[in-house]
Amino acid sequence: MLWNAELCANLLEQQGYRPVTRSQHIGQWTDLLEAMNDGSPSITTTADQMAEELPADLVEDVNRQLSRRGCHYQVGRPLSNRH
């Protein structure tokens, strides 16, 4: 079963929810991957595992922001997903 994105978006917006902006989305992913890269004994997931969920259209911007912050981690994509 799949969600109807347009229908769900309309219902959520009627309830007062607003979509996250692209820059907020990039910032959230950057914060998460930077923290994952730094590591924590209580986290068993790796930054690479989390990055698998990163939308492909955000990879370049997230990598750029990670670099600007001085974080050496970069999201990689398998060759089959690169254009």
Jmol script that loads the backbone (N, CA, C; Angstrom):
load data "model"
ATOM      1  N   MET A   1       0.843  -1.173   0.000  1.00  0.00           N
ATOM      2  CA  MET A   1       0.000   0.000   0.000  1.00  0.00           C
ATOM      3  C   MET A   1       0.893   1.243   0.000  1.00  0.00           C
ATOM      4  N   LEU A   2       0.545   2.217  -0.811  1.00  0.00           N
ATOM      5  CA  LEU A   2       1.298   3.458  -0.919  1.00  0.00           C
ATOM      6  C   LEU A   2       0.446   4.633  -0.460  1.00  0.00           C
ATOM      7  N   TRP A   3       1.130   5.636   0.065  1.00  0.00           N
ATOM      8  CA  TRP A   3       0.455   6.865   0.468  1.00  0.00           C
ATOM      9  C   TRP A   3       0.315   7.770  -0.750  1.00  0.00           C
ATOM     10  N   ASN A   4      -0.785   8.465  -0.836  1.00  0.00           N
ATOM     11  CA  ASN A   4      -0.969   9.471  -1.874  1.00  0.00           C
ATOM     12  C   ASN A   4      -0.347  10.758  -1.334  1.00  0.00           C
ATOM     13  N   ALA A   5       0.832  11.107  -1.853  1.00  0.00           N
ATOM     14  CA  ALA A   5       1.596  12.233  -1.323  1.00  0.00           C
ATOM     15  C   ALA A   5       0.824  13.555  -1.392  1.00  0.00           C
ATOM     16  N   GLU A   6       0.154  13.797  -2.508  1.00  0.00           N
ATOM     17  CA  GLU A   6      -0.577  15.053  -2.655  1.00  0.00           C
ATOM     18  C   GLU A   6      -1.741  15.137  -1.680  1.00  0.00           C
ATOM     19  N   LEU A   7      -2.501  14.077  -1.554  1.00  0.00           N
ATOM     20  CA  LEU A   7      -3.637  14.045  -0.642  1.00  0.00           C
ATOM     21  C   LEU A   7      -3.165  14.212   0.806  1.00  0.00           C
ATOM     22  N   CYS A   8      -2.132  13.480   1.169  1.00  0.00           N
ATOM     23  CA  CYS A   8      -1.610  13.566   2.540  1.00  0.00           C
ATOM     24  C   CYS A   8      -1.063  14.968   2.831  1.00  0.00           C
ATOM     25  N   ALA A   9      -0.340  15.541   1.855  1.00  0.00           N
ATOM     26  CA  ALA A   9       0.207  16.891   2.046  1.00  0.00           C
ATOM     27  C   ALA A   9      -0.915  17.900   2.277  1.00  0.00           C
ATOM     28  N   ASN A  10      -1.987  17.798   1.491  1.00  0.00           N
ATOM     29  CA  ASN A  10      -3.118  18.713   1.652  1.00  0.00           C
ATOM     30  C   ASN A  10      -3.757  18.574   3.028  1.00  0.00           C
ATOM     31  N   LEU A  11      -3.962  17.333   3.473  1.00  0.00           N
ATOM     32  CA  LEU A  11      -4.566  17.109   4.787  1.00  0.00           C
ATOM     33  C   LEU A  11      -3.679  17.634   5.909  1.00  0.00           C
ATOM     34  N   LEU A  12      -2.387  17.381   5.819  1.00  0.00           N
ATOM     35  CA  LEU A  12      -1.466  17.861   6.854  1.00  0.00           C
ATOM     36  C   LEU A  12      -1.412  19.385   6.884  1.00  0.00           C
ATOM     37  N   GLU A  13      -1.386  20.013   5.711  1.00  0.00           N
ATOM     38  CA  GLU A  13      -1.366  21.474   5.666  1.00  0.00           C
ATOM     39  C   GLU A  13      -2.649  22.070   6.221  1.00  0.00           C
ATOM     40  N   GLN A  14      -3.786  21.402   6.015  1.00  0.00           N
ATOM     41  CA  GLN A  14      -5.046  21.861   6.597  1.00  0.00           C
ATOM     42  C   GLN A  14      -5.003  21.809   8.120  1.00  0.00           C
ATOM     43  N   GLN A  15      -4.190  20.915   8.662  1.00  0.00           N
ATOM     44  CA  GLN A  15      -4.047  20.785  10.110  1.00  0.00           C
ATOM     45  C   GLN A  15      -2.978  21.732  10.667  1.00  0.00           C
ATOM     46  N   GLY A  16      -2.372  22.551   9.801  1.00  0.00           N
ATOM     47  CA  GLY A  16      -1.403  23.539  10.255  1.00  0.00           C
ATOM     48  C   GLY A  16       0.052  23.138  10.076  1.00  0.00           C
ATOM     49  N   TYR A  17       0.296  21.967   9.543  1.00  0.00           N
ATOM     50  CA  TYR A  17       1.680  21.536   9.307  1.00  0.00           C
ATOM     51  C   TYR A  17       2.189  22.151   8.012  1.00  0.00           C
ATOM     52  N   ARG A  18       3.485  22.454   7.982  1.00  0.00           N
ATOM     53  CA  ARG A  18       4.107  23.028   6.798  1.00  0.00           C
ATOM     54  C   ARG A  18       5.296  22.174   6.390  1.00  0.00           C
ATOM     55  N   PRO A  19       5.525  22.050   5.085  1.00  0.00           N
ATOM     56  CA  PRO A  19       6.676  21.268   4.630  1.00  0.00           C
ATOM     57  C   PRO A  19       7.990  21.920   5.060  1.00  0.00           C
ATOM     58  N   VAL A  20       8.982  21.092   5.250  1.00  0.00           N
ATOM     59  CA  VAL A  20      10.320  21.577   5.582  1.00  0.00           C
ATOM     60  C   VAL A  20      10.933  22.142   4.307  1.00  0.00           C
ATOM     61  N   THR A  21      11.603  23.283   4.420  1.00  0.00           N
ATOM     62  CA  THR A  21      12.246  23.855   3.238  1.00  0.00           C
ATOM     63  C   THR A  21      13.445  23.002   2.841  1.00  0.00           C
ATOM     64  N   ARG A  22      13.876  23.148   1.615  1.00  0.00           N
ATOM     65  CA  ARG A  22      15.045  22.401   1.136  1.00  0.00           C
ATOM     66  C   ARG A  22      16.270  22.698   2.008  1.00  0.00           C
ATOM     67  N   SER A  23      16.494  23.956   2.343  1.00  0.00           N
ATOM     68  CA  SER A  23      17.669  24.302   3.155  1.00  0.00           C
ATOM     69  C   SER A  23      17.564  23.695   4.560  1.00  0.00           C
ATOM     70  N   GLN A  24      16.363  23.639   5.132  1.00  0.00           N
ATOM     71  CA  GLN A  24      16.187  22.980   6.428  1.00  0.00           C
ATOM     72  C   GLN A  24      16.462  21.485   6.308  1.00  0.00           C
ATOM     73  N   HIS A  25      15.983  20.878   5.230  1.00  0.00           N
ATOM     74  CA  HIS A  25      16.176  19.455   4.992  1.00  0.00           C
ATOM     75  C   HIS A  25      17.672  19.140   4.863  1.00  0.00           C
ATOM     76  N   ILE A  26      18.388  19.958   4.114  1.00  0.00           N
ATOM     77  CA  ILE A  26      19.838  19.787   3.963  1.00  0.00           C
ATOM     78  C   ILE A  26      20.525  19.958   5.306  1.00  0.00           C
ATOM     79  N   GLY A  27      20.136  20.971   6.055  1.00  0.00           N
ATOM     80  CA  GLY A  27      20.730  21.218   7.376  1.00  0.00           C
ATOM     81  C   GLY A  27      20.492  20.075   8.341  1.00  0.00           C
ATOM     82  N   GLN A  28      19.297  19.523   8.329  1.00  0.00           N
ATOM     83  CA  GLN A  28      18.992  18.395   9.219  1.00  0.00           C
ATOM     84  C   GLN A  28      19.833  17.176   8.875  1.00  0.00           C
ATOM     85  N   TRP A  29      19.950  16.868   7.585  1.00  0.00           N
ATOM     86  CA  TRP A  29      20.771  15.733   7.162  1.00  0.00           C
ATOM     87  C   TRP A  29      22.233  15.971   7.503  1.00  0.00           C
ATOM     88  N   THR A  30      22.699  17.206   7.310  1.00  0.00           N
ATOM     89  CA  THR A  30      24.093  17.531   7.619  1.00  0.00           C
ATOM     90  C   THR A  30      24.348  17.359   9.111  1.00  0.00           C
ATOM     91  N   ASP A  31      23.470  17.886   9.948  1.00  0.00           N
ATOM     92  CA  ASP A  31      23.618  17.734  11.408  1.00  0.00           C
ATOM     93  C   ASP A  31      23.664  16.256  11.796  1.00  0.00           C
ATOM     94  N   LEU A  32      22.747  15.474  11.240  1.00  0.00           N
ATOM     95  CA  LEU A  32      22.666  14.059  11.574  1.00  0.00           C
ATOM     96  C   LEU A  32      23.928  13.312  11.158  1.00  0.00           C
ATOM     97  N   LEU A  33      24.351  13.502   9.906  1.00  0.00           N
ATOM     98  CA  LEU A  33      25.513  12.763   9.422  1.00  0.00           C
ATOM     99  C   LEU A  33      26.798  13.199  10.111  1.00  0.00           C
ATOM    100  N   GLU A  34      26.898  14.470  10.441  1.00  0.00           N
ATOM    101  CA  GLU A  34      28.069  14.957  11.174  1.00  0.00           C
ATOM    102  C   GLU A  34      28.121  14.319  12.564  1.00  0.00           C
ATOM    103  N   ALA A  35      26.984  14.267  13.242  1.00  0.00           N
ATOM    104  CA  ALA A  35      26.919  13.644  14.570  1.00  0.00           C
ATOM    105  C   ALA A  35      27.187  12.141  14.481  1.00  0.00           C
ATOM    106  N   MET A  36      26.645  11.501  13.460  1.00  0.00           N
ATOM    107  CA  MET A  36      26.871  10.059  13.293  1.00  0.00           C
ATOM    108  C   MET A  36      28.344   9.783  13.030  1.00  0.00           C
ATOM    109  N   ASN A  37      28.974  10.632  12.250  1.00  0.00           N
ATOM    110  CA  ASN A  37      30.388  10.469  11.944  1.00  0.00           C
ATOM    111  C   ASN A  37      31.241  10.638  13.194  1.00  0.00           C
ATOM    112  N   ASP A  38      30.844  11.566  14.067  1.00  0.00           N
ATOM    113  CA  ASP A  38      31.571  11.776  15.324  1.00  0.00           C
ATOM    114  C   ASP A  38      31.452  10.558  16.224  1.00  0.00           C
ATOM    115  N   GLY A  39      30.317   9.881  16.123  1.00  0.00           N
ATOM    116  CA  GLY A  39      30.121   8.629  16.852  1.00  0.00           C
ATOM    117  C   GLY A  39      29.641   8.811  18.275  1.00  0.00           C
ATOM    118  N   SER A  40      29.089   7.737  18.789  1.00  0.00           N
ATOM    119  CA  SER A  40      28.606   7.663  20.160  1.00  0.00           C
ATOM    120  C   SER A  40      28.496   6.190  20.515  1.00  0.00           C
ATOM    121  N   PRO A  41      28.888   5.821  21.730  1.00  0.00           N
ATOM    122  CA  PRO A  41      28.787   4.414  22.105  1.00  0.00           C
ATOM    123  C   PRO A  41      27.356   3.888  22.126  1.00  0.00           C
ATOM    124  N   SER A  42      26.380   4.774  22.204  1.00  0.00           N
ATOM    125  CA  SER A  42      24.988   4.330  22.273  1.00  0.00           C
ATOM    126  C   SER A  42      24.344   4.183  20.889  1.00  0.00           C
ATOM    127  N   ILE A  43      25.068   4.559  19.842  1.00  0.00           N
ATOM    128  CA  ILE A  43      24.527   4.477  18.484  1.00  0.00           C
ATOM    129  C   ILE A  43      25.203   3.326  17.755  1.00  0.00           C
ATOM    130  N   THR A  44      24.396   2.405  17.256  1.00  0.00           N
ATOM    131  CA  THR A  44      24.959   1.254  16.550  1.00  0.00           C
ATOM    132  C   THR A  44      24.883   1.401  15.034  1.00  0.00           C
ATOM    133  N   THR A  45      24.192   2.416  14.558  1.00  0.00           N
ATOM    134  CA  THR A  45      24.080   2.668  13.124  1.00  0.00           C
ATOM    135  C   THR A  45      25.236   3.557  12.696  1.00  0.00           C
ATOM    136  N   THR A  46      25.776   3.298  11.514  1.00  0.00           N
ATOM    137  CA  THR A  46      26.872   4.120  11.005  1.00  0.00           C
ATOM    138  C   THR A  46      26.341   5.259  10.146  1.00  0.00           C
ATOM    139  N   ALA A  47      27.195   6.245   9.925  1.00  0.00           N
ATOM    140  CA  ALA A  47      26.824   7.355   9.042  1.00  0.00           C
ATOM    141  C   ALA A  47      26.523   6.828   7.643  1.00  0.00           C
ATOM    142  N   ASP A  48      27.302   5.841   7.181  1.00  0.00           N
ATOM    143  CA  ASP A  48      27.054   5.270   5.860  1.00  0.00           C
ATOM    144  C   ASP A  48      25.671   4.622   5.782  1.00  0.00           C
ATOM    145  N   GLN A  49      25.268   3.935   6.840  1.00  0.00           N
ATOM    146  CA  GLN A  49      23.942   3.309   6.848  1.00  0.00           C
ATOM    147  C   GLN A  49      22.842   4.367   6.814  1.00  0.00           C
ATOM    148  N   MET A  50      23.007   5.427   7.583  1.00  0.00           N
ATOM    149  CA  MET A  50      22.000   6.498   7.575  1.00  0.00           C
ATOM    150  C   MET A  50      21.969   7.200   6.220  1.00  0.00           C
ATOM    151  N   ALA A  51      23.137   7.391   5.613  1.00  0.00           N
ATOM    152  CA  ALA A  51      23.219   8.098   4.338  1.00  0.00           C
ATOM    153  C   ALA A  51      22.489   7.360   3.225  1.00  0.00           C
ATOM    154  N   GLU A  52      22.273   6.063   3.393  1.00  0.00           N
ATOM    155  CA  GLU A  52      21.517   5.308   2.387  1.00  0.00           C
ATOM    156  C   GLU A  52      20.109   5.858   2.227  1.00  0.00           C
ATOM    157  N   GLU A  53      19.591   6.502   3.258  1.00  0.00           N
ATOM    158  CA  GLU A  53      18.228   7.060   3.229  1.00  0.00           C
ATOM    159  C   GLU A  53      18.184   8.491   2.705  1.00  0.00           C
ATOM    160  N   LEU A  54      19.342   9.103   2.507  1.00  0.00           N
ATOM    161  CA  LEU A  54      19.401  10.480   2.024  1.00  0.00           C
ATOM    162  C   LEU A  54      18.905  10.549   0.583  1.00  0.00           C
ATOM    163  N   PRO A  55      17.920  11.410   0.295  1.00  0.00           N
ATOM    164  CA  PRO A  55      17.454  11.537  -1.083  1.00  0.00           C
ATOM    165  C   PRO A  55      18.606  11.937  -2.014  1.00  0.00           C
ATOM    166  N   ALA A  56      18.681  11.303  -3.163  1.00  0.00           N
ATOM    167  CA  ALA A  56      19.787  11.517  -4.104  1.00  0.00           C
ATOM    168  C   ALA A  56      19.947  12.985  -4.497  1.00  0.00           C
ATOM    169  N   ASP A  57      18.837  13.720  -4.582  1.00  0.00           N
ATOM    170  CA  ASP A  57      18.936  15.123  -4.998  1.00  0.00           C
ATOM    171  C   ASP A  57      19.538  16.027  -3.934  1.00  0.00           C
ATOM    172  N   LEU A  58      19.761  15.501  -2.720  1.00  0.00           N
ATOM    173  CA  LEU A  58      20.360  16.310  -1.651  1.00  0.00           C
ATOM    174  C   LEU A  58      21.836  15.984  -1.418  1.00  0.00           C
ATOM    175  N   VAL A  59      22.331  14.910  -2.027  1.00  0.00           N
ATOM    176  CA  VAL A  59      23.697  14.434  -1.734  1.00  0.00           C
ATOM    177  C   VAL A  59      24.741  15.525  -1.951  1.00  0.00           C
ATOM    178  N   GLU A  60      24.724  16.148  -3.101  1.00  0.00           N
ATOM    179  CA  GLU A  60      25.738  17.163  -3.412  1.00  0.00           C
ATOM    180  C   GLU A  60      25.703  18.316  -2.417  1.00  0.00           C
ATOM    181  N   ASP A  61      24.513  18.816  -2.104  1.00  0.00           N
ATOM    182  CA  ASP A  61      24.393  19.939  -1.167  1.00  0.00           C
ATOM    183  C   ASP A  61      24.802  19.550   0.256  1.00  0.00           C
ATOM    184  N   VAL A  62      24.428  18.346   0.687  1.00  0.00           N
ATOM    185  CA  VAL A  62      24.805  17.884   2.024  1.00  0.00           C
ATOM    186  C   VAL A  62      26.322  17.719   2.096  1.00  0.00           C
ATOM    187  N   ASN A  63      26.926  17.114   1.084  1.00  0.00           N
ATOM    188  CA  ASN A  63      28.381  16.959   1.074  1.00  0.00           C
ATOM    189  C   ASN A  63      29.083  18.304   1.112  1.00  0.00           C
ATOM    190  N   ARG A  64      28.561  19.272   0.363  1.00  0.00           N
ATOM    191  CA  ARG A  64      29.140  20.615   0.360  1.00  0.00           C
ATOM    192  C   ARG A  64      29.065  21.233   1.753  1.00  0.00           C
ATOM    193  N   GLN A  65      27.915  21.091   2.414  1.00  0.00           N
ATOM    194  CA  GLN A  65      27.751  21.679   3.738  1.00  0.00           C
ATOM    195  C   GLN A  65      28.636  20.965   4.771  1.00  0.00           C
ATOM    196  N   LEU A  66      28.766  19.638   4.652  1.00  0.00           N
ATOM    197  CA  LEU A  66      29.665  18.906   5.541  1.00  0.00           C
ATOM    198  C   LEU A  66      31.094  19.416   5.390  1.00  0.00           C
ATOM    199  N   SER A  67      31.531  19.634   4.156  1.00  0.00           N
ATOM    200  CA  SER A  67      32.878  20.155   3.896  1.00  0.00           C
ATOM    201  C   SER A  67      33.061  21.543   4.493  1.00  0.00           C
ATOM    202  N   ARG A  68      32.066  22.397   4.319  1.00  0.00           N
ATOM    203  CA  ARG A  68      32.144  23.761   4.877  1.00  0.00           C
ATOM    204  C   ARG A  68      32.300  23.746   6.391  1.00  0.00           C
ATOM    205  N   ARG A  69      31.693  22.751   7.032  1.00  0.00           N
ATOM    206  CA  ARG A  69      31.781  22.634   8.493  1.00  0.00           C
ATOM    207  C   ARG A  69      33.082  21.984   8.952  1.00  0.00           C
ATOM    208  N   GLY A  70      33.889  21.535   8.003  1.00  0.00           N
ATOM    209  CA  GLY A  70      35.145  20.893   8.353  1.00  0.00           C
ATOM    210  C   GLY A  70      35.006  19.412   8.669  1.00  0.00           C
ATOM    211  N   CYS A  71      33.860  18.839   8.339  1.00  0.00           N
ATOM    212  CA  CYS A  71      33.623  17.417   8.561  1.00  0.00           C
ATOM    213  C   CYS A  71      34.178  16.654   7.363  1.00  0.00           C
ATOM    214  N   HIS A  72      34.993  15.654   7.623  1.00  0.00           N
ATOM    215  CA  HIS A  72      35.625  14.897   6.545  1.00  0.00           C
ATOM    216  C   HIS A  72      34.711  13.836   5.942  1.00  0.00           C
ATOM    217  N   TYR A  73      33.586  13.564   6.575  1.00  0.00           N
ATOM    218  CA  TYR A  73      32.658  12.559   6.043  1.00  0.00           C
ATOM    219  C   TYR A  73      31.993  13.094   4.780  1.00  0.00           C
ATOM    220  N   GLN A  74      31.865  12.245   3.786  1.00  0.00           N
ATOM    221  CA  GLN A  74      31.138  12.571   2.561  1.00  0.00           C
ATOM    222  C   GLN A  74      30.238  11.400   2.210  1.00  0.00           C
ATOM    223  N   VAL A  75      29.037  11.724   1.761  1.00  0.00           N
ATOM    224  CA  VAL A  75      28.086  10.701   1.348  1.00  0.00           C
ATOM    225  C   VAL A  75      28.531  10.162  -0.009  1.00  0.00           C
ATOM    226  N   GLY A  76      28.642   8.859  -0.089  1.00  0.00           N
ATOM    227  CA  GLY A  76      28.977   8.229  -1.351  1.00  0.00           C
ATOM    228  C   GLY A  76      27.747   7.553  -1.908  1.00  0.00           C
ATOM    229  N   ARG A  77      27.737   7.343  -3.177  1.00  0.00           N
ATOM    230  CA  ARG A  77      26.648   6.631  -3.842  1.00  0.00           C
ATOM    231  C   ARG A  77      27.262   5.513  -4.658  1.00  0.00           C
ATOM    232  N   PRO A  78      26.627   4.350  -4.688  1.00  0.00           N
ATOM    233  CA  PRO A  78      27.107   3.285  -5.563  1.00  0.00           C
ATOM    234  C   PRO A  78      27.141   3.784  -7.007  1.00  0.00           C
ATOM    235  N   LEU A  79      28.068   3.280  -7.798  1.00  0.00           N
ATOM    236  CA  LEU A  79      28.208   3.715  -9.181  1.00  0.00           C
ATOM    237  C   LEU A  79      26.925   3.578  -9.983  1.00  0.00           C
ATOM    238  N   SER A  80      26.102   2.591  -9.658  1.00  0.00           N
ATOM    239  CA  SER A  80      24.851   2.380 -10.392  1.00  0.00           C
ATOM    240  C   SER A  80      23.856   3.517 -10.201  1.00  0.00           C
ATOM    241  N   ASN A  81      23.997   4.310  -9.118  1.00  0.00           N
ATOM    242  CA  ASN A  81      23.067   5.411  -8.856  1.00  0.00           C
ATOM    243  C   ASN A  81      23.587   6.749  -9.365  1.00  0.00           C
ATOM    244  N   ARG A  82      24.815   6.781  -9.877  1.00  0.00           N
ATOM    245  CA  ARG A  82      25.375   8.039 -10.351  1.00  0.00           C
ATOM    246  C   ARG A  82      25.063   8.238 -11.820  1.00  0.00           C
ATOM    247  N   HIS A  83      24.888   9.487 -12.200  1.00  0.00           N
ATOM    248  CA  HIS A  83      24.598   9.788 -13.611  1.00  0.00           C
ATOM    249  C   HIS A  83      25.755  10.529 -14.225  1.00  0.00           C
TER     250      HIS A  83
END
end "model"
wireframe off; spacefill off
backbone 0.3
color backbone group
